Each structure stands twice: as structure tokens, then as C-alpha cells.
């Protein structure tokens, strides 16, 4: 059965909360006048792409009422005027590829998807200042091709779903990549935001008429507002400035493999001072053996039994397939001379910690795991990591992403917390740490068969228990899926919730922008 097959084939899959069918008919007619009938979708079949989620939640709970695809800021403004008039909420998406967190589906049933993929202009790329200005529908692939076609000496910084995801959406969700520009919001500069009342705000220097410094100086004058439009429902970001990395003269990727599960502590304590000192400048990864194996294997081919794979078996499989219990992927950037100097420091540190340092020459030219990490760490695009979804099959994936300090003891503690809960529900620990400057983003992919109701229920209970257990130890997630936004927001305390609600009521008094996003309601 398709994702929309469970719905009756009535006029609307769902209706916005508090809006009757006759009222919604009038709103739909006005939306069609704004963008054209072909860009207003509301049948179950037409909404099929927006109904595909990977998280363990019934799609009925997140079914949109319609999808509208504007082509300009002016059309967004006119759509919001209609939404305010009829009190119809909209859920903005850029490319809708928020895999593991809910894809394009809204947080609550009946919202209209505001699909911004037609707004896909690369407005400017400045090769001297290394900046870009893009619209929401621009994908990393589109930006990459634009740069390559013009032979510009610039790198982009894509996340793993880079070919289909977009820099604006990923940055606004505070996503990460793997080059030295991996902290995406940090390397953004200037937003254009359509507010709920239709006013257009340009942040930073963009607020000044005829500004020529919008993409080079973040702060402007007075309070800095960009942050409130990330992971929020306070406005619709329609343009974003990006800082692009100048292509370095030389680049040296490498992997450090550690043989034991407990070696994660040695790995992190070795990386931290090198990362803080910018000897290792990029946001690399530290992936466990099952992450490595799941990218290129199906579970049934390696371990057909039920229950989580035992630690000893994991180590046996790691040795057999030539991966470590933990695998540090990172790189050096700069001139040949600076890389050579830093290489001596790096290899001495990792060798002293018991790791095995390997370069392309050591692993060979055809190692698929090394090669896709090599590519993403230099701004190339790859979908290789999507092999994770073949591990169990069935289309189920949910990302649990707590933050930790970059300390070996903290990562050991988080690994222990995670394993206790995952083992309880029979779910494999498929995890990695993304290397920040002083933090680690701990990404655990809860992989399950969405076609099995029991597996769905276990995955959901597992995530819920992980949130509780990690919160008790002072660990919060930096992103979450559409089904758990309210719970995660509550974990961050009542004062933050009250401030968010005050801002929401001030900027969106009718509550039309993505109600429930990040747990924020008016």
C-alpha cells in the first residue's frame, strides 16, 4: 500500500484545525489565483510525496491538507495574506529532504505545505569574497554545478543528502557538513525573511537600503536576529547568504582506525586539542563499526539472528571487513608545506593513542567507505551513506542526536546510555560522532522496518526512552523529528518556552506559521 493509500479518496486528505470544508474551498480558490492551479495540490495522490516519512509515526497524524508552490517572495506574501484571513496554517519546506527527522511532513495534521522548491535562484556567487546568495529551492547539487560550470575556485559544504537537500533549509535547521565550513549556521551571513504579516525583513547589513555588505558582515546594528529564524516558526526565510570555502592548494584525507569499543575515549581525547588548535580544521566523523558495515551491507547477510548484534560479533565483523571498532575520518587542508608539518603532529598523536592512521595509498583506490568520506570532506556530493537504509530495509529511520562535550569520558558515557536503551528494544547501535570545535554531535540512526507495526512501536518507545535517559544526565538533542518536538522543547525548560511563545505571539498573532514547529505554539 502506498503512503496515501490509507486515506479515503475524498476531496481533502485533511482539513486545517478549526477550518471547515467550505471555508477551505474558498482559500484553495484564492491560492490557485496566486500561483496557478497546477501549483496547488490537495488530492491524496498528488500529496503522495509529502506523505512519505521514515519516522515511526502514523502518517495520518502528520497529513497535510494541501501543498502550495510559490515562485517568488511576492507570491509568498499574498499566500500569507490569505492564510491570515482564513486562519489556515502553513508548513514551509525548502527541498523537503529532512530525512530522519520527518522529511516534508508537518508537525500537526491539516497544515498546508508551503513548498518553496520553485524559488530556486542562485542570485549571486562572488568568487573574490567567497560568498553566495541563494533561495530556498536551490540544492547543493545546483550550487555545486553552478560553481563547476564557471570554474570558480570555491568549495561548498554539503551534508550527506547533499545532492537533493538545500543549503538554506539545512542551515536554518542548524545542520552540519564535513569541511572546515561544517558548522553551517556559523558560516551563513544575512537572511531575507517574510514575516507572518507579509513584511519582508532583511537581517544584518541587509536591513539598510542599497547595502553592499549584506553577505560579508553578519551583525549590522542593534540586536542580531538571524538566530530566531532557525529551528523556529517566526518567519519564512526566502534568501540566505553563505560563506564558501576557497579551494585549498592541497588536501589530505585520512582515517584512523581503533580496534576496541572503549577506544572511542582515546580517539576523542586525541582529536580535541588538535581540533581546538585548528590543526585538524574540519568537522570530521568518528563512526562505529556498525555504521561502517551498514553503509555497504545488509544486516541479514552479516547477522540474520534477531536482537542486537553482540559486541564480540561486531568486532569479528569489523576485522573481517577491514574496519575499526571506531573510525576517525578527517583531513588536512592548506599548502603542501603546511600539510606536511601538521601531518607529523597528527600522526604522532594518533599513533601514541593506539590508532592506525591510513591514507588513500594505504586503503587503495576502491575503498567505498574511505572514498565517500574523502569526497564529502572536500565538498563533493555523494549518496553513498543512504546505504544505511538497506541495513534492515522497510524504510524506517529516525535520528537521535544528543550533543556531548568533546571529552572521551563523555562519549563513553553517552555510548553506555545509548546501548542500554537500544539493547532493551533489540535495536543495533549504529552511531557516529561529528567533530565540532569543543562539542560532538552524537548521531544514532534508529533503523527499523516501517512495514512491521511491532518494529514501529519499539522504535518509537526506544526514542522516547533515549530522550528521558539522556535528559536526566544533562544531555539535550540539537534536532528532533516532527513527532517529538513538543517533548524536546519541554526538556529545555519553561523560561525558554515562555520566551518563544511571546515572540511567536508578537510576530504571528494568528498562529499561521508552522504551529508546533520546535514545540512552539502561539
Secondary structure, 3 states (H helix, E strand, C coil): CCCCCCCCCCCCCCCCCCCCHHHHHHHHHHHHHHHCHHHEECCCCCCHHHHCCCCCCCHHHHCCCEEECCCCHHHHHHHHHHHHHHCCCEEEECCCCCCCCCCCCCCCCCCEEEECCCCCCEEEEECCCCEEEECCCCCHHHHHHHHHHCCCCEECCCCCCCCCCCHHHHHHCCCECCCCCCECCCCEEEEEEECCCCCEEECHHHHCCCCCCCCCCCCCCCCCCHHHHCCCCCCEEEEEEEECEECCCEEEEEEEEECCHHHHHHHHHHHHHHHHCCCCCCCCEEEEHHHHHHHHCCHHHHCCCCCCCCHHHHHHHHHHHCCCCEEEEEEEEECHHHHHHHHHHHHHHHHHCCCEEECHHHHCCCCHHHHHHHHHCCCCCCCHHHHHHHCCCCEEEEEEEEEEECCHHHHHHHHHHHHHHHHHCCCCCCEEEEECCCEEEEEEEEEEECCCHHHHHHHHHHHHHHHHHHHHCCCCECCCCCCCHHHHHHHCCHHHHHHHHHHHHHHCCCCCECCCHHHCCC
